[in-house]
Amino acid sequence: MNLFNRRDFLQSSAVLAGLASSGVLSAQEKQEPAPGTGRGNPMERLNIAVIGFRGQGKGHISGYAGRHNCVVTHVCDVDTNTPRTAADTLANATKAQGIEPRYVQDLRRIMDDKSIHAVSIATPNHWHALAAIWAMQAGKDVYVEKPVSHNIWEGRRIVDAARHYNRICQTGTQIRSQRGSIEAIDFLKSGKLGKINVARGLCYKRRQSIGRTEGDQTPPQTVDYDLWCGPAPRVPLRRRNLHYDWHWVWDTGNGDLGNQGIHQMDVARWGLGKNELAKSAYSLGGRFGYTDDGQTANTQVCVFDYGETPLIFEVRGLETRPFHGASVGNIFHCTDGMLVFTSYAAAVAMDPKGQVLQRFTGGGDHFGNFITAVRSRRRQDLNADIEQGHYSSALCHLANISYRLGRPAAFNPRTRAVEGDAVATETLTRTEEHLQANMVPLDKTEIVVGRKLELENGSERFKGDEEANRMLTREYRRGFEVPARF
């Protein structure tokens, strides 16, 4: 195992080196975590390991270091170059908590370490479920980023593991901890806007092409590529960048629907009060505006049947205008007005004429909510328990399965997939106008029309569709299998 040693890490950051040499950190603080369980006692320190800190994980480090009586004792990333790219974050953490986090390359060593009380996971999507389950099997509590799973089956396995091992497991859908969003949802549920006619999620987020490569690419030398692949197939790298662009490849990512969109999918389901999967789902879309190594859709319309109130989700990766003031957000169309979420912590309620009725704003601390539940040992104290994360992630997976099983069709005449559905038809019409505004020639372009998928009552399987059922899970590599039972 090629571990990045501590001396190299200190040499890579003048700030950290200064802290270490100035006597700010004692020898014991540098090397020894505090004893004790750290749980159930607010006066006892919690030792946290952050797994994956190249991107989102930097926020995890800052969310714990020197706060809530927590110490980030370990940071783990499969790329030995990550401590250099995150040197400022690590230096700030060291200053905040008075203890320098240790760097580990292999997350299995984190699981082995009994001094660690909880792990915070910000790896690529394909590692979320297995890392969370391994941690809970090792007796640790877990904060896991969204989507909590790469597929529907493994999402349910995380829930099962949390219940079986009696672990606290929080989903990284931090909107649930923002005061403005909580108050807006309470207002919606009070009935002051009347009945919800449509719940809409928006992921209007410009994404550039990731480029087109010729032949297999060489992963960075600083990465243990076999470990990076983990539960996913170990196939040659076929894109320019290993990091981040994994979002747009099916083996490791879930497109922007599962990347950004899960936040808004979660708010839509939260507002509807649905703690279950939809009765059916279908998706239409494609990767428009460029040809590159990405596989996932950059434009999608997803339709979910929740009975009286449909849930519509839109993904747009090309340049686009906001809809009712929202770009990455939610809209609840109601009989007596509209509730529009314009950010993670802000929303506005309007009457049918568009006049503002009430504004909601205010932040929160999702990491702090996790720590509160870790200490209380009550999953009811979590704002985003793992089962909530599973349902919201699974909705994204449902739409993607539909899309992947779909067939290309001409834009005109209009696909019959939305025939008789006024809301879906209106949404698709606006999508076509959006593509035309981005110079996509619809007369020469095809849209993938996804298969309509119906779920069996009370289960997370599809009715009479074995091809779709096979896509509920994946074949795992030896040594990286997600457990089927506990």
N, C-alpha and C positions, 0 to 999 in steps of 0.2 A: 504494500500500500504506500503510495507516494504522498506522504503528508507534508504540507507546507510548514516548515519549522518556524518556531517563534522568533528566532534571530532574524530570519529573512523578513518576517512580517514587520518587525520593529524597524528594520532598515528601510522598508518601503514607505514608511510614514514618519516624517520628521516630528510631527506632533506627538505621535505615540511614543517615539523614542525619547522625546523631551520629558514626557510624563514619567516614563520608566526610570530615566536617569536622574530626575530631579528629586526623587525620594517621595513623590506623591503616593506611590504604591509600595507597600511593604512586601517583603518576600513572601510572607504568608498570604497576603491578599492576592498576589499575582497567581498563586498556585493552588490555594486550598479553599474550596467552597465551605460555607457554614454548615454545621451538622444539623440534624433534626429532620422532621418530616416536612416542615414548611406549610402544611395544610391544616386547616381547621383552627389555626391560631393566628390572629392578625398581627401579633407581636413577633412572630417567627418569620424569617425571611424565606422567600420562594426562589429557588434556583431555576432559571429558564434557559432553554437551548433554542435558538432560532435556526431552523433548517431551511436553507435557501435564502441568501441575503444579497443577491445581485441587484434585484429590482424592488419589488414590493416588500421584501424582507427587511430592507433598511428601515421602513416605517415600523416594523415589528420591533426591531432593536430599540428604536427611540421610544416606542410605546411602553416598554418595560423598564429600561435602564434607569435606575434611581427613582422609580415611581412605584407606588403601591407596595412598598417594602419588598421589591423584587430586584434580583440581580441577574443580568444576562451573563451566565458563567461560561457558556459555549456558543460558538457560531459554527455552522456547518454548511459547506457548499462543495459540490463536486468539482468546481473549477478553482484551482489553487491561485488563480489570478484575482479572484473576487475580493480577498482582503485588501488588495491594492486599490481596486476600483471603489471600495467602500471605506477607505481609510478615514475620511472625515467623520462618517457615521460612527465608526468604531472608536475614534478618538473622543468624540462627544459622549459616547456611552461610558467610556472609561472615566472621563472627567465627572460625569453625572453620578456614577455609582461607586467610584473609587477602586474599582476592580477591573482588570483587563480581561475581556473575554478570550477564552482559548479557541483556537481555530482547529477544526476537525474536517477532514475531507469525506470520510465515509459515514453516512448517517447511522449505520449499524453500530458504530462505536458510541453514538449518543444513546441508543437504546440500552446498551450494556452498562452505562454509567448510572449507578444507583443514587448518586448525589443530585441528579437532575429530577426535579419534581414535575415539570411541565415542558412541553415542546410547542413551538409556534411554527407552523409549516407554511412556507411560501415558495415551494418548488414548482416546476412545471406541472400541469394538470395531471399527467399520467402517473405521477408519483403520489398525489394527494391521499388516495385511499390506503395504499399499502403503508405509507409512512405513518399515517394516523393509527392504523390498526396495530402495527408493530409497537408504536409508542404505548398504546393502551394495554397491550399484552405485557409490556414491561412495567406496568403500574404507573404510568405517567398520564396526566391530564393533557388535553390537546386543544389548541386553537388551529384550525385548518382553513386555508384560504379558499375562496370560491373559484370555480365550482368545486364542491367537495369531492367530486368523483369525475372520472373520465367516461364512465358509462353508468347506466341505471342500476345494474346488478351490484356493482361494487359500492355504490352509494348506500344501498340498503345494508350491505355488510358492515359499513362503518357504524351505522345506527345499532345494528345487532351487537357489535363489539362494545360500544359504549354502554349499552344496557347490561351485557353479560359481565363485563369487568367493573361495572359501577364507576365509570370514569366521567368526568366533566368534559364535554366536547362542544366547543363553540365554533360556529361557522363565521367566516370573515365577511359577512354581509353587514357592514357597519352602519348602513342607513337605519337599521333597526334600533340603534342606540342614539340617534340624533334627535334632540328635543323637538326641533321644528317638524320633523317627519312624524314623530309620535303624536304630536298635537294635531297635525293635519289628518292623520288616519283616524284619530278619535273624533274629529269634526265630521269626517266622512261617515263614520259609523253612527253618528248621532242622528242621522237622517235629515239634517238641515238642507241638504242638496237633493233630497228625494231619493228615488230608486236609481241604482247604478244601471245604466243601459249598456255601457261598454267600458271595459278596463283595457287601457292601451299602454304598452311599454315602448319606449323609443331608444334606439341606439344609433343616433345620427352622429357618427364619429369618422372623420376623414382618415382614410388609411391609404398610404402610398404603396405602389408596387414593391414587392420584395426582390424583384429582378428575376432574370432567367439565366440559369447556369447550363453548362454543357458537361455532362458526365458527373461522376462521383466527386464530392468535395472532401477535403481533409479536415476533420474536427480539430479544434485548437489543441496544441500539445499540452496545455495546462489542464485539460479535462480528461478524466477517466471516462471514456465514451461508453464503455460497457456498463458502468454504474449509472451514467447519465440516462441510458436507455431503460435500465431497470425492468419494469413490468412490460414495457413496450417492445416490439420486435427490434432486434439489433440489425438494422439495415443501413446501407451506406448513406451518408449525409448527401442530400440532393437539393440543397439550397445554399445560398451564400453565407448566411449567418445561422450558426447553431442556436444562439440565444435569441430569445423573444419571438423570432419568426416561427418557432415551433407552434405558436398559436394557430397558424394557418395550415397545418398539416394534420390529417386525421389521426395518425398513430399517436400523437402527443397532445394535440389541442382540440378545441371545440368551436373554432371560429369566434367572431365577435359576439355571437349569441351566447356562448359560454364564457367568454372572457369579460367583457363589459356588461353585456346584456343581462347576465344573471342577477345583477343588482336590481335592475328595473323589473325583471320577471318576479323577483321576490317581493317588491313593493306592490305589484299588481295583484299577486296572490294574497298578500297581507291585507290589502284593501278589500278584496272580495271575501276574506275570511275563510278561504278554502285550504284546509290542511289535508289535501289529497291531490292525486293527479287528475287531469281532465279526463272526460269520458272518451274523447277522441282528439286527434291532432293531425294537421297537415301543413306543409310548408311549400312555398314557391320561391324561386330565386336563381341566383347565379353569381359568377365572378365576372363582373362587367368593368369595362373601361381600360383594361390592360390584360396582357397575357404574361403570367409569371409562374414561379414554382409553387405558389399557393394552391391549396386544394379546396379550402372551405369557401362558402359563399361570402361575398362582400355586400350583397344585397339580398334581403329575405323578407318575406311576408309570412308570418306564422299564425295559424288560426287554431284556437283551443276551445273545445266545447265544455263549458261548465254549467250547462243547463240554461237557465233564463238569461244569464249574463255571459257573453262571449269575452274571451281574452284575446286581444290582437297584439302581435309583437312585430315591430319593424326594425330592420337593420339596414343602414345605409352607410357604405364606406366611401362613397364619392361626395364631392362638394354638395351641400344641401342647406336649405334654410330651416330654421326652427319651425315647429308646428305648434301653434298656440303658445309660443314663447318657450317651448321646451325642445332641446336637442338630445341630450342624454337625460331622460327623465320619464315621467309617467303622466297620463291624463285619464281621469275618470269622468266620462261623459254621463251626466245624471239628468233626471227629469227636470230638476229645478236649478240647473247650473253645471258648473264644471270645477274640478279640482286639478290643478296643474302643478306637478313637481318639477321645478326648474334646476335643482341641484340636489346633492345628498341631504342637505339640511334646510331646504327652503321650499315652500309651496304657497300657492295662492288660490283661494276659492273665489269664484266669480258667478254672477247671476246669468240667466240666459242671454242678456244683452252685452255681456262682457264686462260689466261693472264689478269692481273688486268688492267682495264682501268681507274678506279677512285674509291677512297674511300670516304665515307661520315661518319662524326662523329660530335657529339655535342648534348648537353642536352637542357633542357627547363624547364619551370615552368607551369604545367597544372593548378595548383591551382591559380597561378597568372593570367593566362588567364581567368579563371572563374571570378575572382574579377574584372578584367578589364571590362568584359561584364556586370557584376552587376552594375558597376558604369556608364557605357555608356548607359545601358538599350537597347542594340542592340544584339540580339541573333546571328546576322551575325559576331560578334566579337569572338564568341566561336570557338575553334578549334574542338570541339566534341559536337555539339548541340544534344539534346536528340533524335532527329529523326535519326541521324547517329547511335547513340547507339542502338536504337530500331532495325534498319535493321541488324546490326551486331549480336545483341543478337538473333534476330529471325532466322537467318541462323543456329545458334547452335540449337535452338529449333526444326527447321525443321528436321535436321539430327537425333535428339534424338527421335522425333515422329516416323520417319521411322524405327529407330532401335527398339523401343518399340513395334511396330506393326509387327516386323519381325518374322521369323520362323527359328529354328535351322536347319542347313544343314551340311552335311559332307564337309570337306575341299576338298577332292578328290572324284570324279572328280570335277574340278573347277566349282564353282557356275556359272550359266548362267546369273547372275545379271550383270556381267561385260562383257559379250560376245559382241564382236564388238567394244568395247571401249579400244583402245590401251593404253591410259594413265591410266585408272582405272585398267586394267589388269597388267600393269607394277607395279603399286603401290601395288596391292594385292600380287603380286609375292614377292616383297621385304618384305611385312608384314609377309608372310609365312616364309621366310628365317629368319626374326627377331624372330619369335616365336620359330622356331626350335633351334636357337642359345641360347634361354632361356629354352631349354629342355622341351618345350611343345610338347607332342606327337600328331601330327596332325592326325595320323591314328585313334586315339581314342578320338579326340576332335571335337566338332561341332562349327561352326561359325553362328552367327545370321545374316541372310540375310534380311535386312530391305525392307519394302514396298516402291516402287517408288511412290512418291507423286507429283502430278501436281497441280499448283496453277491456280485458275481462273484468267483470264486477269484483271488487274487493281484492284484486291482484295487481301486480306490476308486470303483467304479461299481455301480449296482444292476442286478440280474438281471431283464431283461424288463420294466422299468418306466421308460419314457422321461419320464413326468411327474415322477417322483422325480429322475431324472438331471438334468433341467433345473434342479432346485433345488440341485444341487451347487455352482453358481456363480451369478452375477448379471450383469446388463447394467451395465457401468461407464460413467460419464460421460466425455465427451471431455476428455482432459488428466489424467484420474485412473484410467486403465486399469491393472489389475494385469497385468504382462507374462505372456504365455502360454509363452514360452521365453526361454532366455538363451544 
